[in-house]
Amino acid sequence: MWFLDPLEQQGASWISATGAHGLGRDPELEAILLRAENDSVNRVLEAVGLADRTAHQAELRAMIRAYGQLARSGGRDWLLKGILTREQVHSLMRHCLLTIVEDVLPAAISTDITEK
């Protein structure tokens, strides 16, 4: 999964930098992290074919941001704690993303996900 390669390379420093938001951190760092989060959301939406969808864009982006939190947590348990393997994190992320796109998004927005 594209997300795991850079995570593996940057490891603990990335996870530390993306900890709890707003707890006395530098505003410039917050802005950088927010841009990175938005870029990640954009990449996931592109990967699942929903980047051009205009209806319910706020809901789509919020759910993908929540997926990003899952990825960060899985990354911590893999890289920092050694509880999960890369393969386990990949499987978790893959199955959860499929569930979000195929089941959760359509149910949450109560429309056909393929409509624009």
All heavy atoms as an XYZ file, in Angstrom:
900
protein
N       0.855     -1.175      0.000
C       0.000      0.000      0.000
C       0.898      1.234      0.000
O       1.864      1.298      0.758
C      -0.926     -0.056      1.210
C      -1.920      1.059      1.280
S      -3.242      0.742      2.469
C      -4.500      0.172      1.358
N       0.605      2.221     -0.843
C       1.464      3.388     -1.029
C       1.794      4.092      0.270
O       2.866      4.657      0.429
C       0.840      4.372     -2.023
C      -0.445      4.990     -1.555
C      -1.706      4.547     -1.821
C      -0.612      6.135     -0.714
N      -2.633      5.339     -1.203
C      -1.991      6.329     -0.521
C       0.278      7.019     -0.115
C      -2.505      7.354      0.251
C      -0.234      8.039      0.655
C      -1.611      8.206      0.832
N       0.905      4.072      1.233
C       1.106      4.794      2.484
C       2.198      4.163      3.340
O       2.900      4.858      4.067
C      -0.217      4.820      3.254
C      -0.125      5.500      4.589
C      -0.204      6.879      4.676
C       0.058      4.768      5.741
C      -0.104      7.518      5.898
C       0.148      5.391      6.972
C       0.073      6.774      7.041
N       2.368      2.870      3.269
C       3.288      2.178      4.164
C       4.749      2.392      3.822
O       5.599      2.393      4.718
C       2.960      0.681      4.199
C       1.591      0.326      4.758
C       1.390     -1.187      4.730
C       1.395      0.863      6.158
N       5.091      2.583      2.551
C       6.495      2.771      2.180
C       7.105      4.014      2.828
O       8.127      3.923      3.497
C       6.656      2.805      0.660
C       6.356      1.453      0.029
O       6.522      0.419      0.712
O       5.952      1.436     -1.139
N       6.497      5.208      2.646
C       7.091      6.378      3.318
C       7.008      6.286      4.832
O       7.897      6.754      5.533
C       6.290      7.566      2.790
C       5.124      7.021      2.069
C       5.397      5.576      1.778
N       5.955      5.666      5.340
C       5.834      5.509      6.787
C       6.987      4.665      7.315
O       7.603      4.995      8.325
C       4.491      4.868      7.139
C       4.217      4.629      8.620
C       4.276      5.933      9.401
C       2.851      3.985      8.793
N       7.305      3.606      6.608
C       8.411      2.743      7.031
C       9.730      3.501      6.985
O      10.575      3.350      7.865
C       8.471      1.505      6.144
C       9.489      0.476      6.605
C       9.366     -0.818      5.827
O       9.015     -0.786      4.632
O       9.615     -1.875      6.430
N       9.926      4.349      5.993
C      11.165      5.104      5.846
C      11.304      6.194      6.907
O      12.392      6.431      7.416
C      11.255      5.719      4.448
C      11.396      4.685      3.360
C      11.164      5.252      1.973
O      10.952      6.447      1.806
N      11.209      4.393      0.972
N      10.198      6.867      7.248
C      10.266      7.974      8.189
C       9.966      7.550      9.617
O      10.367      8.220     10.555
C       9.323      9.089      7.745
C       9.738      9.667      6.416
C       8.735     10.661      5.882
O       7.721     10.925      6.505
N       9.022     11.207      4.720
N       9.236      6.460      9.753
C       8.997      5.825     11.031
C       8.613      6.723     12.182
O       7.665      7.491     12.109
N       9.352      6.613     13.257
C       9.008      7.243     14.529
C       8.929      8.757     14.434
O       8.095      9.371     15.093
C      10.011      6.833     15.596
N       9.772      9.378     13.619
C       9.733     10.846     13.540
C       8.407     11.331     12.971
O       7.842     12.311     13.439
C      10.903     11.382     12.711
O      10.851     10.882     11.394
N       7.876     10.641     11.971
C       6.582     11.037     11.407
C       5.469     10.815     12.414
O       4.599     11.655     12.598
C       6.307     10.248     10.127
C       4.986     10.580      9.532
C       4.690     11.637      8.718
C       3.759      9.873      9.730
N       3.366     11.609      8.396
C       2.766     10.558      8.999
C       3.398      8.751     10.443
C       1.453     10.127      8.967
C       2.090      8.330     10.413
C       1.133      9.022      9.674
N       5.485      9.676     13.070
C       4.430      9.365     14.033
C       4.454     10.357     15.187
O       3.420     10.833     15.636
C       4.546      7.913     14.523
C       4.213      6.966     13.373
C       3.630      7.654     15.707
C       4.531      5.519     13.635
N       5.643     10.723     15.660
C       5.754     11.706     16.740
C       5.227     13.062     16.296
O       4.542     13.751     17.046
C       7.210     11.840     17.177
O       7.660     10.635     17.724
N       5.546     13.455     15.082
C       5.117     14.761     14.577
C       3.616     14.829     14.370
O       3.026     15.905     14.433
C       5.824     15.075     13.256
N       2.972     13.694     14.144
C       1.536     13.693     13.879
C       0.728     13.266     15.088
O      -0.400     12.807     14.955
C       1.186     12.779     12.686
O       1.611     11.454     12.988
C       1.810     13.273     11.407
N       1.271     13.442     16.263
C       0.566     13.091     17.492
C      -0.653     13.977     17.689
O      -1.208     14.522     16.749
N      -1.071     14.156     18.918
C      -2.274     14.948     19.229
C      -2.116     16.372     18.722
O      -1.140     17.044     19.018
C      -2.520     14.935     20.727
N      -3.084     16.829     17.945
C      -3.057     18.186     17.391
C      -3.408     19.207     18.459
O      -4.209     18.962     19.338
C      -4.068     18.324     16.235
C      -3.630     17.591     15.009
N      -2.649     18.044     14.195
C      -4.047     16.419     14.482
C      -2.473     17.202     13.202
N      -3.312     16.196     13.358
N      -2.797     20.376     18.336
C      -3.191     21.516     19.137
C      -2.695     21.506     20.565
O      -3.166     22.282     21.375
N      -1.737     20.686     20.903
C      -1.262     20.637     22.280
C       0.049     21.415     22.405
O       1.100     20.867     22.705
C      -1.080     19.183     22.731
C      -2.355     18.357     22.753
C      -2.062     16.930     23.176
C      -3.374     18.966     23.709
N      -0.024     22.714     22.159
C       1.133     23.563     22.336
C       2.152     23.480     21.222
O       3.284     23.900     21.397
N       1.774     22.935     20.094
C       2.712     22.830     18.986
C       2.805     24.139     18.236
O       1.921     24.984     18.297
C       2.299     21.716     18.044
C       2.922     20.395     18.397
C       3.103     19.576     17.160
N       1.832     19.366     16.514
C       1.297     18.190     16.281
N       1.920     17.114     16.637
N       0.152     18.079     15.674
N       3.844     24.242     17.482
C       4.126     25.388     16.623
C       3.033     25.510     15.557
O       2.722     24.541     14.874
C       5.493     25.159     15.974
C       5.942     26.317     15.126
O       5.138     26.845     14.339
O       7.121     26.677     15.247
N       2.459     26.720     15.377
C       1.418     26.905     14.356
C       1.904     26.588     12.944
O       1.133     26.110     12.114
C       1.039     28.379     14.479
C       1.500     28.797     15.829
C       2.660     27.912     16.186
N       3.170     26.844     12.658
C       3.703     26.519     11.334
C       3.735     25.010     11.121
O       3.415     24.529     10.038
C       5.100     27.111     11.162
C       5.091     28.624     11.035
C       6.483     29.184     10.857
O       7.324     28.529     10.217
O       6.709     30.297     11.358
N       4.110     24.274     12.159
C       4.095     22.816     12.069
C       2.673     22.317     11.876
O       2.422     21.425     11.063
C       4.718     22.184     13.322
C       4.691     20.661     13.389
C       5.420     20.030     12.207
C       5.286     20.180     14.702
N       1.727     22.906     12.593
C       0.318     22.527     12.431
C      -0.143     22.734     10.989
O      -0.841     21.893     10.434
C      -0.575     23.325     13.390
C      -0.503     22.879     14.818
C      -1.017     21.463     15.023
O      -2.033     21.069     14.411
O      -0.390     20.749     15.809
N       0.248     23.860     10.387
C      -0.145     24.145      9.005
C       0.455     23.114      8.047
O      -0.214     22.654      7.113
C       0.278     25.553      8.612
N       1.701     22.739      8.285
C       2.360     21.733      7.447
C       1.644     20.394      7.576
O       1.367     19.721      6.582
C       3.851     21.600      7.832
C       4.604     22.866      7.423
C       4.469     20.360      7.189
C       5.994     22.968      8.018
N       1.325     20.011      8.814
C       0.645     18.738      9.033
C      -0.757     18.728      8.438
O      -1.201     17.714      7.891
C       0.596     18.410     10.524
C       1.948     18.125     11.176
C       1.790     17.957     12.682
C       2.613     16.906     10.558
N      -1.451     19.867      8.504
C      -2.777     19.960      7.910
C      -2.704     19.807      6.389
O      -3.508     19.101      5.788
C      -3.450     21.278      8.296
C      -4.859     21.493      7.767
C      -5.801     20.393      8.249
C      -5.373     22.855      8.191
N      -1.716     20.448      5.767
C      -1.540     20.295      4.313
C      -1.232     18.836      3.961
O      -1.757     18.302      2.985
C      -0.435     21.215      3.797
C      -0.883     22.647      3.597
C       0.114     23.468      2.794
N       1.457     23.480      3.347
C       1.907     24.328      4.285
N       1.109     25.236      4.778
N       3.147     24.258      4.701
N      -0.383     18.211      4.760
C      -0.034     16.806      4.504
C      -1.266     15.911      4.646
O      -1.477     15.000      3.843
C       1.071     16.358      5.456
N      -2.087     16.194      5.659
C      -3.310     15.411      5.849
C      -4.250     15.603      4.662
O      -4.806     14.625      4.140
C      -4.005     15.831      7.140
C      -5.289     15.066      7.402
C      -5.935     15.490      8.714
O      -6.372     16.655      8.799
O      -5.996     14.648      9.614
N      -4.414     16.836      4.204
C      -5.273     17.095      3.050
C      -4.737     16.418      1.793
O      -5.513     15.877      0.998
C      -5.442     18.597      2.831
C      -6.370     19.220      3.840
O      -7.283     18.577      4.353
N      -6.143     20.482      4.165
N      -3.423     16.431      1.619
C      -2.823     15.732      0.477
C      -3.099     14.235      0.550
O      -3.404     13.600     -0.460
C      -1.313     15.978      0.419
C      -0.949     17.392      0.003
O      -1.838     18.128     -0.498
O       0.225     17.769      0.191
N      -3.003     13.673      1.756
C      -3.275     12.242      1.928
C      -4.733     11.917      1.621
O      -5.026     10.922      0.966
C      -2.947     11.808      3.359
O      -1.570     11.912      3.599
N      -5.643     12.761      2.085
C      -7.067     12.564      1.790
C      -7.282     12.602      0.285
O      -7.977     11.746     -0.273
C      -7.934     13.615      2.516
C      -9.365     13.600      1.990
C      -7.920     13.383      4.022
N      -6.673     13.576     -0.379
C      -6.807     13.678     -1.834
C      -6.304     12.415     -2.531
O      -6.941     11.914     -3.457
C      -6.059     14.896     -2.362
C      -6.694     16.201     -1.934
O      -7.862     16.249     -1.564
N      -5.913     17.259     -1.944
N      -5.171     11.892     -2.081
C      -4.600     10.692     -2.704
C      -5.505      9.481     -2.513
O      -5.684      8.673     -3.429
C      -3.213     10.407     -2.144
C      -2.172     11.389     -2.670
C      -0.796     11.020     -2.234
N      -0.343      9.850     -2.988
C       0.823      9.262     -2.778
N       1.633      9.696     -1.852
N       1.168      8.209     -3.483
N      -6.076      9.339     -1.337
C      -6.976      8.204     -1.098
C      -8.223      8.341     -1.964
O      -8.655      7.365     -2.599
C      -7.342      8.070      0.394
C      -8.440      7.032      0.602
C      -6.109      7.709      1.225
N      -8.796      9.536     -2.008
C      -9.985      9.742     -2.848
C      -9.683      9.469     -4.314
O     -10.507      8.885     -5.020
C     -10.539     11.156     -2.656
C     -11.220     11.411     -1.311
C     -11.572     12.890     -1.161
C     -12.453     10.548     -1.139
N      -8.503      9.854     -4.776
C      -8.099      9.541     -6.148
C      -7.971      8.029     -6.332
O      -8.435      7.477     -7.333
C      -6.768     10.218     -6.476
C      -6.873     11.709     -6.667
C      -5.515     12.379     -6.778
O      -4.485     11.672     -6.941
O      -5.473     13.613     -6.695
N      -7.354      7.366     -5.368
C      -7.113      5.926     -5.471
C      -8.411      5.131     -5.546
O      -8.461      4.088     -6.207
C      -6.264      5.443     -4.294
N      -9.449      5.609     -4.873
C     -10.726      4.877     -4.878
C     -11.711      5.446     -5.894
O     -12.869      5.044     -5.927
C     -11.359      4.811     -3.469
C     -10.445      4.072     -2.508
C     -11.722      6.187     -2.938
N     -11.261      6.375     -6.715
C     -12.099      6.894     -7.794
C     -13.155      7.894     -7.371
O     -14.153      8.067     -8.075
N     -12.946      8.564     -6.248
C     -13.948      9.519     -5.770
C     -13.444     10.963     -5.743
O     -14.107     11.836     -5.191
C     -14.428      9.119     -4.368
C     -15.146      7.786     -4.280
C     -15.441      7.424     -2.829
C     -16.427      7.805     -5.088
N     -12.303     11.226     -6.336
C     -11.724     12.568     -6.287
C     -12.594     13.614     -6.983
O     -12.627     14.767     -6.571
C     -10.328     12.565     -6.895
N     -13.304     13.215     -8.033
C     -14.119     14.161     -8.796
C     -15.540     14.282     -8.286
O     -16.317     15.078     -8.804
C     -14.145     13.750    -10.275
C     -12.776     13.849    -10.914
O     -11.972     14.694    -10.464
O     -12.498     13.080    -11.850
N     -15.889     13.517     -7.309
C     -17.249     13.559     -6.762
C     -17.453     14.877     -6.025
O     -16.674     15.241     -5.171
C     -17.471     12.387     -5.824
C     -18.883     12.340     -5.302
C     -19.063     11.125     -4.409
N     -20.330     11.171     -3.750
C     -21.456     10.704     -4.244
N     -21.449     10.156     -5.435
N     -22.582     10.788     -3.596
N     -18.500     15.580     -6.357
C     -18.761     16.868     -5.707
C     -19.823     16.759     -4.614
O     -19.754     17.465     -3.623
C     -19.194     17.928     -6.747
O     -20.327     17.438     -7.459
C     -18.064     18.232     -7.711
N     -20.783     15.858     -4.789
C     -21.829     15.697     -3.785
C     -21.239     15.060     -2.528
O     -20.429     14.138     -2.608
C     -22.960     14.823     -4.330
N     -21.612     15.586     -1.386
C     -21.198     15.036     -0.089
C     -19.682     15.036      0.099
O     -19.134     14.192      0.802
C     -21.755     13.622      0.103
C     -23.237     13.548     -0.029
N     -24.091     14.012      0.950
C     -24.020     13.092     -1.029
C     -25.334     13.829      0.559
N     -25.326     13.276     -0.640
N     -19.004     15.991     -0.496
C     -17.547     16.065     -0.417
C     -17.052     16.182      1.033
O     -16.087     15.535      1.416
C     -17.031     17.242     -1.256
C     -15.559     17.285     -1.438
C     -14.957     16.095     -2.173
O     -13.870     15.685     -1.814
N     -15.615     15.549     -3.166
N     -17.728     16.968      1.857
C     -17.296     17.131      3.250
C     -17.368     15.806      4.001
O     -16.455     15.461      4.759
C     -18.146     18.189      3.948
N     -18.445     15.056      3.791
C     -18.583     13.768      4.455
C     -17.530     12.774      3.976
O     -16.939     12.049      4.782
C     -19.984     13.173      4.226
C     -21.098     13.949      4.883
C     -21.774     14.937      3.936
O     -21.109     15.455      3.004
O     -22.965     15.178      4.123
N     -17.302     12.738      2.669
C     -16.278     11.849      2.124
C     -14.917     12.156      2.734
O     -14.207     11.256      3.189
C     -16.196     12.000      0.601
C     -17.376     11.505     -0.222
C     -17.230     11.948     -1.669
C     -17.486     10.002     -0.127
N     -14.561     13.425      2.755
C     -13.253     13.827      3.276
C     -13.136     13.509      4.772
O     -12.085     13.064      5.236
C     -12.986     15.293      2.996
C     -12.883     15.597      1.483
C     -12.506     17.034      1.193
N     -11.156     17.319      1.604
C     -10.058     16.957      0.932
N     -10.167     16.277     -0.196
N      -8.861     17.265      1.381
N     -14.206     13.716      5.526
C     -14.170     13.421      6.965
C     -13.949     11.930      7.208
O     -13.182     11.545      8.105
C     -15.466     13.889      7.625
N     -14.598     11.104      6.425
C     -14.436      9.660      6.619
C     -13.039      9.200      6.226
O     -12.464      8.323      6.880
C     -15.506      8.905      5.852
C     -16.859      9.072      6.493
S     -18.092      8.096      5.637
C     -19.561      8.816      6.323
N     -12.483      9.801      5.201
C     -11.127      9.436      4.800
C     -10.121      9.959      5.827
O      -9.114      9.301      6.100
C     -10.815      9.922      3.376
C     -11.770      9.260      2.364
C      -9.362      9.648      3.005
C     -11.756      7.739      2.368
N     -10.396     11.113      6.440
C      -9.524     11.577      7.532
C      -9.555     10.596      8.698
O      -8.522     10.312      9.324
C      -9.925     12.976      7.998
C      -9.345     14.090      7.161
C      -9.488     15.442      7.840
N     -10.864     15.783      8.166
C     -11.735     16.319      7.313
N     -11.376     16.574      6.073
N     -12.956     16.597      7.703
N     -10.721     10.050      9.001
C     -10.823      9.044     10.057
C     -10.010      7.799      9.684
O      -9.337      7.198     10.537
C     -12.281      8.677     10.307
N     -10.037      7.435      8.423
C      -9.227      6.317      7.934
C      -7.740      6.620      8.147
O      -6.961      5.732      8.514
C      -9.542      6.073      6.456
C      -8.663      5.057      5.791
C      -8.824      3.702      6.048
C      -7.676      5.449      4.897
C      -8.019      2.754      5.425
C      -6.869      4.515      4.271
C      -7.037      3.173      4.536
O      -6.241      2.253      3.923
N      -7.363      7.881      7.956
C      -5.975      8.286      8.199
C      -5.560      8.079      9.647
O      -4.420      7.699      9.941
N      -6.497      8.303     10.571
C      -6.199      8.054     11.988
C      -5.947      6.565     12.226
O      -5.069      6.194     13.006
C      -7.343      8.551     12.876
C      -7.506     10.062     12.877
C      -6.285     10.768     13.432
O      -5.664     10.317     14.385
N      -5.936     11.889     12.821
N      -6.708      5.731     11.550
C      -6.482      4.284     11.633
C      -5.074      3.954     11.135
O      -4.355      3.165     11.755
C      -7.528      3.532     10.804
C      -7.275      2.042     10.599
C      -7.532      1.278     11.888
C      -8.127      1.511      9.479
N      -4.689      4.561     10.028
C      -3.363      4.310      9.462
C      -2.265      4.743     10.431
O      -1.272      4.026     10.618
C      -3.223      5.048      8.128
N      -2.428      5.894     11.063
C      -1.431      6.360     12.028
C      -1.343      5.417     13.233
O      -0.255      5.093     13.695
C      -1.741      7.781     12.473
C      -1.356      8.811     11.425
C      -1.536     10.232     11.905
N      -2.875     10.752     11.698
C      -3.392     11.078     10.528
N      -2.700     10.928      9.429
N      -4.598     11.568     10.444
N      -2.480      4.981     13.723
C      -2.487      4.069     14.862
C      -1.845      2.733     14.500
O      -1.035      2.186     15.252
C      -3.922      3.860     15.346
O      -3.945      3.002     16.449
N      -2.203      2.210     13.337
C      -1.585      0.967     12.880
C      -0.085      1.128     12.700
O       0.695      0.227     13.039
N       0.331      2.287     12.190
C       1.751      2.569     12.021
C       2.500      2.591     13.347
O       3.608      2.066     13.459
N       1.889      3.181     14.355
C       2.505      3.188     15.690
C       2.669      1.766     16.218
O       3.721      1.416     16.753
C       1.661      4.011     16.668
C       1.928      5.497     16.623
C       1.266      6.210     17.801
N      -0.191      6.118     17.758
C      -0.981      6.916     17.059
N      -0.476      7.877     16.331
N      -2.289      6.758     17.092
N       1.608      0.970     16.073
C       1.672     -0.396     16.593
C       2.645     -1.269     15.809
O       3.179     -2.243     16.344
C       0.280     -1.028     16.618
C      -0.574     -0.468     17.744
O       0.000      0.047     18.726
O      -1.805     -0.539     17.644
N       2.895     -0.926     14.574
C       3.862     -1.648     13.754
C       5.284     -1.157     14.020
O       6.159     -1.936     14.421
C       3.479     -1.489     12.289
C       4.532     -1.805     11.274
C       5.455     -2.821     11.315
C       4.771     -1.112     10.061
N       6.246     -2.785     10.195
C       5.847     -1.740      9.412
C       4.176     -0.014      9.460
C       6.338     -1.315      8.178
C       4.651      0.416      8.233
C       5.716     -0.237      7.602
N       5.519      0.150     13.825
C       6.879      0.677     13.838
C       7.429      0.979     15.227
O       8.624      0.801     15.462
C       6.948      1.946     12.983
C       6.725      1.721     11.491
C       6.496      3.042     10.783
C       7.914      0.986     10.898
N       6.605      1.441     16.118
C       7.095      1.833     17.438
C       6.961      0.734     18.479
O       7.827      0.566     19.330
C       6.366      3.084     17.934
C       6.553      4.349     17.100
C       5.782      5.508     17.701
C       8.022      4.688     16.949
N       5.853      0.007     18.423
C       5.590     -0.990     19.455
C       5.916     -2.414     19.030
O       6.055     -3.287     19.876
C       4.126     -0.913     19.896
C       3.751      0.436     20.489
C       2.276      0.475     20.827
C       1.863      1.841     21.348
N       0.411      1.878     21.611
N       5.983     -2.660     17.720
C       6.277     -3.998     17.238
C       5.166     -5.011     17.492
O       5.400     -6.212     17.475
N       3.953     -4.507     17.701
C       2.819     -5.393     17.963
C       2.298     -6.004     16.670
O       1.982     -7.195     16.622
C       1.688     -4.623     18.685
C       2.183     -4.137     20.047
C       0.439     -5.492     18.824
C       1.245     -3.156     20.734
N       2.202     -5.194     15.632
C       1.714     -5.645     14.331
C       2.867     -5.718     13.342
O       3.861     -5.003     13.481
C       0.655     -4.680     13.788
C      -0.628     -4.532     14.600
C      -1.507     -3.434     14.010
C      -1.379     -5.847     14.666
N       2.707     -6.542     12.326
C       3.669     -6.582     11.219
C       3.186     -5.642     10.122
O       2.023     -5.218     10.106
C       3.791     -8.004     10.641
O       2.531     -8.355     10.031
C       4.167     -9.016     11.711
N       4.060     -5.351      9.188
C       3.675     -4.536      8.034
C       2.517     -5.203      7.292
O       1.571     -4.542      6.878
C       4.872     -4.349      7.095
C       4.525     -3.553      5.850
C       5.671     -3.572      4.851
N       5.239     -3.016      3.595
C       5.625     -1.865      3.097
N       6.483     -1.115      3.750
N       5.157     -1.448      1.940
N       2.575     -6.518      7.139
C       1.529     -7.242      6.429
C       0.191     -7.132      7.143
O      -0.854     -6.998      6.506
C       1.931     -8.710      6.257
C       3.105     -8.937      5.321
C       4.463     -8.563      5.922
O       4.603     -8.547      7.173
O       5.376     -8.266      5.145
N       0.220     -7.183      8.472
C      -1.022     -7.044      9.228
C      -1.601     -5.636      9.079
O      -2.817     -5.478      8.929
C      -0.780     -7.359     10.703
C      -0.550     -8.826     10.962
C      -0.086     -9.099     12.377
O       0.710     -8.359     12.948
N      -0.595    -10.179     12.959
N      -0.743     -4.624      9.118
C      -1.221     -3.245      8.943
C      -1.779     -3.069      7.536
O      -2.835     -2.467      7.348
C      -0.101     -2.225      9.243
C      -0.548     -0.808      8.903
C       0.334     -2.314     10.696
N      -1.097     -3.622      6.545
C      -1.576     -3.541      5.171
C      -2.950     -4.179      5.041
O      -3.870     -3.606      4.442
C      -0.587     -4.217      4.223
C      -1.032     -4.195      2.802
N      -1.700     -5.245      2.227
C      -0.933     -3.242      1.855
C      -1.985     -4.948      0.973
N      -1.532     -3.749      0.715
N      -3.115     -5.359      5.608
C      -4.406     -6.058      5.539
C      -5.502     -5.249      6.240
O      -6.613     -5.094      5.702
C      -4.284     -7.441      6.181
O      -5.514     -8.113      6.151
N      -5.203     -4.736      7.420
C      -6.162     -3.918      8.152
C      -6.599     -2.709      7.338
O      -7.799     -2.444      7.178
C      -5.542     -3.464      9.483
C      -6.348     -2.482     10.326
C      -7.615     -3.146     10.850
C      -5.491     -1.960     11.469
N      -5.626     -1.989      6.793
C      -5.939     -0.784      6.024
C      -6.716     -1.111      4.757
O      -7.678     -0.434      4.410
C      -4.654     -0.020      5.713
C      -4.017      0.583      6.956
S      -2.425      1.365      6.622
C      -2.910      2.609      5.433
N      -6.298     -2.154      4.065
C      -6.965     -2.534      2.813
C      -8.420     -2.914      3.050
O      -9.319     -2.425      2.370
C      -6.204     -3.700      2.178
C      -6.736     -4.170      0.850
C      -5.783     -5.226      0.289
N      -6.387     -6.196     -0.535
C      -7.269     -7.140     -0.187
N      -7.668     -7.240      1.033
N      -7.745     -7.986     -1.056
N      -8.648     -3.764      4.028
C     -10.015     -4.222      4.289
C     -10.894     -3.086      4.824
O     -12.071     -2.991      4.454
C     -10.014     -5.413      5.250
C      -9.489     -6.666      4.621
N     -10.194     -7.385      3.685
C      -8.311     -7.304      4.771
C      -9.488     -8.417      3.288
N      -8.330     -8.393      3.940
N     -10.328     -2.256      5.662
C     -11.117     -1.131      6.188
C     -11.452     -0.129      5.090
O     -12.579      0.379      5.043
C     -10.383     -0.442      7.338
S     -10.396     -1.428      8.851
N     -10.507      0.154      4.203
C     -10.791      1.088      3.116
C     -11.876      0.531      2.203
O     -12.794      1.264      1.808
C      -9.524      1.405      2.318
C      -9.686      2.443      1.215
C     -10.213      3.771      1.768
C      -8.366      2.649      0.484
N     -11.791     -0.739      1.881
C     -12.838     -1.356      1.057
C     -14.201     -1.254      1.740
O     -15.208     -0.942      1.098
C     -12.507     -2.817      0.759
C     -11.402     -3.059     -0.259
C     -11.043     -4.536     -0.315
C     -11.813     -2.552     -1.634
N     -14.241     -1.499      3.033
C     -15.501     -1.415      3.773
C     -16.030      0.010      3.779
O     -17.233      0.238      3.575
C     -15.316     -1.927      5.217
O     -14.907     -3.301      5.153
C     -16.597     -1.817      6.014
N     -15.148      0.976      3.978
C     -15.566      2.384      3.973
C     -16.168      2.742      2.620
O     -17.261      3.314      2.537
C     -14.384      3.310      4.319
C     -13.997      3.155      5.785
C     -14.734      4.775      4.008
C     -12.674      3.813      6.157
N     -15.462      2.407      1.545
C     -15.899      2.799      0.200
C     -17.150      2.045     -0.238
O     -18.070      2.625     -0.806
C     -14.750      2.607     -0.814
C     -15.245      2.778     -2.244
C     -13.621      3.578     -0.516
N     -17.210      0.751      0.050
C     -18.315     -0.070     -0.456
C     -19.556     -0.042      0.429
O     -20.672     -0.178     -0.066
C     -17.840     -1.508     -0.636
C     -16.803     -1.654     -1.734
C     -16.218     -3.057     -1.828
O     -16.547     -3.922     -0.982
O     -15.436     -3.283     -2.759
N     -19.385      0.113      1.738
C     -20.518     -0.004      2.653
C     -20.823      1.274      3.440
O     -21.958      1.729      3.482
C     -20.281     -1.149      3.654
C     -20.113     -2.500      2.981
O     -20.756     -2.734      1.941
O     -19.322     -3.319      3.487
N     -19.797      1.815      4.067
C     -20.014      2.930      4.992
C     -20.402      4.219      4.265
O     -21.389      4.862      4.638
C     -18.773      3.157      5.880
C     -18.964      4.354      6.797
C     -18.466      1.909      6.685
N     -19.639      4.601      3.260
C     -19.958      5.845      2.545
C     -21.357      5.830      1.942
O     -22.123      6.771      2.165
C     -18.916      6.131      1.455
C     -17.541      6.564      1.934
C     -16.585      6.675      0.754
C     -17.597      7.860      2.692
N     -21.722      4.795      1.195
C     -23.072      4.796      0.628
C     -24.165      4.880      1.692
O     -25.152      5.594      1.524
C     -23.146      3.482     -0.144
C     -21.733      3.160     -0.476
C     -20.944      3.647      0.718
N     -23.982      4.162      2.788
C     -24.999      4.195      3.841
C     -25.045      5.562      4.522
O     -26.119      6.065      4.835
C     -24.713      3.111      4.873
N     -23.900      6.174      4.727
C     -23.845      7.440      5.445
C     -24.410      8.595      4.648
O     -25.009      9.515      5.219
C     -22.404      7.753      5.840
N     -24.238      8.582      3.358
C     -24.730      9.704      2.565
C     -26.077      9.409      1.915
O     -26.658     10.280      1.284
C     -23.703     10.155      1.505
C     -23.398      9.037      0.515
C     -22.446     10.638      2.191
C     -22.441      9.432     -0.575
N     -26.557      8.193      2.064
C     -27.892      7.795      1.605
C     -28.167      8.108      0.141
O     -29.260      8.453     -0.243
C     -28.962      8.462      2.466
O     -28.816      8.103      3.804
N     -27.121      7.998     -0.688
C     -27.297      8.126     -2.131
C     -26.372      7.131     -2.802
O     -25.465      6.587     -2.167
C     -26.921      9.542     -2.659
O     -25.533      9.779     -2.389
C     -27.785     10.610     -2.035
N     -26.583      6.897     -4.054
C     -25.698      6.029     -4.819
C     -24.340      6.685     -4.905
O     -24.195      7.775     -5.420
C     -26.281      5.795     -6.207
C     -25.444      4.866     -7.052
O     -24.427      4.332     -6.570
O     -25.796      4.689     -8.226
N     -23.282      6.034     -4.442
C     -21.941      6.583     -4.380
C     -21.394      6.911     -5.776
O     -20.492      7.709     -5.911
C     -20.995      5.630     -3.615
C     -19.723      6.350     -3.170
C     -20.620      4.426     -4.434
C     -19.929      7.352     -2.103
N     -21.961      6.331     -6.821
C     -21.451      6.606     -8.154
C     -22.042      7.863     -8.753
O     -21.586      8.325     -9.792
C     -21.714      5.426     -9.092
O     -23.131      5.197     -9.169
C     -21.008      4.178     -8.600
N     -23.075      8.446     -8.149
C     -23.642      9.687     -8.667
C     -22.741     10.844     -8.339
O     -22.093     10.856     -7.317
C     -25.012      9.943     -8.020
C     -26.083      8.986     -8.436
C     -27.396      9.293     -7.760
O     -27.516     10.348     -7.131
O     -28.304      8.458     -7.856
N     -22.713     11.836     -9.205
C     -21.913     13.039     -8.944
C     -22.837     14.197     -8.683
O     -23.908     14.281     -9.127
C     -20.999     13.354    -10.110
C     -19.852     12.384    -10.179
C     -18.861     12.871    -11.204
C     -17.677     11.927    -11.246
N     -16.712     12.279    -12.229
